[in-house]
Amino acid sequence: MRFVYVLLLLLVNTPLLADYPLEIIELKGRPMEEVMPIIRPFVSSDGAVTGMQNQLILRTSPESLRDIRAILSRIDTPPRRLLISVRHGQLDNGEAGGVAVDIGAMIGKRTKVIVGHPGGDGSIRLQGLDADTRNQSDLISRIQTTEGKPAFIATGESIPITTYRSYGDGEYRHFQSHTQYRDVASGFYALPRLNGQQVTLELSQQVNRPGNKPDSFEVMQASTSVSGQLGEWISLGGTTLSESSSRRGIHFDTGSRENREHNIWLKVDEIR
């Protein structure tokens, strides 16, 4: 606080400054550390500016002051409240098909051919299978934040970690266990910035999961940015997994195929 008062005294009493009136402008929404770097280049060369709490204190030319007020009217607005929605969509498509032949027939007088599981003597049975499955699920998470403030969106679980300690000597030793829980979560930080109805999101992903060794954990991080319109779903990417299998025998032939898609979308809405 003492340092602020010293700056204020210098601003008022420094003889090198032109004889401009002292102006005090109260900020309405933006913090001082964001506003100061923007307006400082517009202060006249024979003027000066400082700040205290949420007030700008400056001496500058009338033209410079007019430009600064015009800039503040555009940037010094209360941060907009935002609702960030994250949608995880999973789509499973499955196909299965096959054919089987069951035969129980006599060939000649002494030879009988049996294939599969026929119903009786002299029977031939043909069976067919054809099935399609489709399953779609969506999981939506929401979190509120303000413009320019990061939000962390994650899912996970608490994993118990047990440690053991022994004490005593000789034939009598005692063991004591202690269990703690560690949160293992996977998610990402989202930092929204607005320009009218356009939103830009800086994303920083963080993945924590148990490692291969006991009491070890793997940590992975990545960052990127996406942009879109307020109120519209923005695709962040996804994965596709395909699996197929087949079986063949003397009297049957079967096969199946499965496709699994997992996609992530993000949407930002303004709360009014």
C-alpha positions, 0 to 999 in steps of 0.5 A: 500500500505504501508503494501505491501512495508513493506512485500517486505522489510522484504522479501528482508532483513530478515537475516533468509532467505537463500541467494536465488535470488529474483524472481518476477513472473507476473500472467497472468490470476488468481487473487493473492488471488486464487494463493497464497494459492496454491503455498505457501506450495511449497515454501521451509522452508527457503524461503518466498513469498508475492504478490503485485497487479498481481505479485508474489515476492518470495525467494525460492530454485531452486527446489521449484521455478521449481515446482512453475513455473510448477504449475503456467503454469497449473493454471495461465491461463486467465479465460474462457468465458462461455455461460450458457443456461437455458431451461424450457420445458413444455409438455401437453398431453390431452385425452378426450372421451365420448359416448351419446345416444339420443332416441325418441321412442313410447312404446305401443300406449300411452307411449313415451320415450325420452332420450337426444335430439333425432332428431324426433319420432322413432329415435335413435342416438349414438354419440361418441367423442375421442380426443387427444391433445399434446402441447410442448413449450420450453423457453431458456434464456442465459447469459454470464459469466467467469469461477469461476464467478457467474451468476444470471438467473431469471424471474419476475415482478415489483409489485406496493406497495402503502403506505398512510399517513395522516396529519392535525388535527380536521375536516380537514385531508389530505391523501397522497399516495406514490407508489413504485415498488418492483421487485419479481423474481424467479431464481438461481445463477450459479457458473461454475467451469471447469476441462478440458471439465468437468463443475461443477455448484454450484446452489443457488435457490432464489424464491420471491413471494407475501405473503398472507398478504398485502405488504408481500413477501415470500422468499425461498432459496435452493442450490445444485451442478450438473456436466456434459460436456461442450456443453451438456444439464444437467437435473436439475429436473422437475415436473409432474401434472396429472388431470382427470375428468369424468361425467355420466348421463342417456344417456351420459358418458364422461371423460378426462385426462391431464398430464403436465410435466415441466422440466429444463435443463442447458447447458454451452458452452465455448465462443472462 
